[in-house]
Amino acid sequence: MIWYKKLEINLKNLRKNFRALKKFLPKNTKILPVIKNDAYGHGLLEVAKTLSEEGIFGFGLSEPEEASLLRKNGFSQPILFLSGFEKDWLPEMYNLKVIPVVTNFDTFEWLKEFVKKINIKWEFHLKLDTGMHRFGLNFSELDQFIEKLKSFPLLKLTGLMTHLSCAENPEHELTQIQLKKLKEALEKLKNNKIIPKYIHFANSGGIIFLPEKGNLVRPGISLYGGYPNFKARELIKLYPVMTLKSRIVEIKRLKKGEYAGYGPNFKAKKATNLGLVPVGYGDGYLRSLSNKGFAWCKGKRVAIVGNISMKALYLDITELENPQIGDEVILLGGKNEEVPADELASLAGTISYELFCNLGKSIPREYINV
Ligand SMILES: *Cc1c(COP(=O)(O)O)cnc(C)c1O
């Protein structure tokens, strides 16, 4: 038994978000939902199953563990490891029919060695670093790469990709530079008669904000109802997939001047009613929301006050009418997005992604479909 806390995953909203994104895409664009890290905390298999029913190209992952889980559960779509791979993953990747993403000369050499050893042909995608300086072959090394590739016919380049540092900001100089470099790279490949079937660079931000999206896209956060930034709210309506609910389990009536919580970090400026909710940082809730976050109770937004502890947090329920032990509290999401993930995350100095990942691995999930 655990304290009452419910992490609801609404698969119908996942579907709605997928369909909303599709409206931004030309008809034949292929979609590769990114479901790495347990589908951003929402549950790998449930998310994969729901999205499979919507018609997708394949899945974006980062590690073999999750690819193996997908294959064991009968998913046969293409899988891409978006950030490259380790050398000793290759046999497993081959067995799992993962499409490798080459990110530098080392990964390319490992791949060559592997296919030569067991004498097979394998397709791969090339990830080019066009300016984010994370994973990817340096743009300046592309010519040399093309020469190496041309002399090794067992490997076929079927995709060219890059990752944008701020796709949600199309006017940013870096976005322009990155897209220009990608175009140049494509030209270079074409001049060498290498025509990648798939060109991909758009994450959620790219799909919503960029005029051109490539012929394959890689949405993550937006599928889960998270907006790439606040401006995106004006362009697309998304529905929260993750909702965290709990209830008030203790009510404290403080007089003016009394304290609450560790620190103590809260002192009542006037007579104040506090509702204690059994969710804390041990449950993946962010402690940095102490004295900053908010929740929803009895039709009103209520502030989080005091320091959040491992298994509990305080809500200021002074303004609520007749609060009772047992009153339900929405801590994230909600049917009408009462507690928007992006707003909460920004109060904590983070992004919705982190909140989802933390909660998803800490609290048992319940799936709903309404
Ligand atoms: C995680 C990831 C994505 C998804 O990005 P969102 O911002 O969640 O849409 C896309 N591409 C790559 C390479 C990624 O690592």
PDBQT file of the ligand as one rigid body, heavy atoms in Angstrom, charges set to zero:
ROOT
HETATM    1  C1  LIG A 401      14.922  13.483 -27.793  1.00  0.00    +0.000 C 
HETATM    2  C2  LIG A 401      15.136  13.794 -29.212  1.00  0.00    +0.000 A 
HETATM    3  C3  LIG A 401      14.074  14.262 -30.028  1.00  0.00    +0.000 A 
HETATM    4  C4  LIG A 401      12.719  14.648 -29.485  1.00  0.00    +0.000 C 
HETATM    5  O1  LIG A 401      12.726  16.008 -29.128  1.00  0.00    +0.000 OA
HETATM    6  P1  LIG A 401      11.458  16.766 -28.502  1.00  0.00    +0.000 P 
HETATM    7  O2  LIG A 401      11.961  18.110 -28.174  1.00  0.00    +0.000 OA
HETATM    8  O3  LIG A 401      11.082  15.994 -27.272  1.00  0.00    +0.000 OA
HETATM    9  O4  LIG A 401      10.378  16.741 -29.519  1.00  0.00    +0.000 OA
HETATM   10  C5  LIG A 401      14.319  14.397 -31.378  1.00  0.00    +0.000 A 
HETATM   11  N1  LIG A 401      15.534  14.135 -31.912  1.00  0.00    +0.000 NA
HETATM   12  C6  LIG A 401      16.575  13.723 -31.156  1.00  0.00    +0.000 A 
HETATM   13  C7  LIG A 401      17.881  13.467 -31.805  1.00  0.00    +0.000 C 
HETATM   14  C8  LIG A 401      16.415  13.550 -29.790  1.00  0.00    +0.000 A 
HETATM   15  O5  LIG A 401      17.459  13.158 -29.041  1.00  0.00    +0.000 OA
ENDROOT
TORSDOF 0
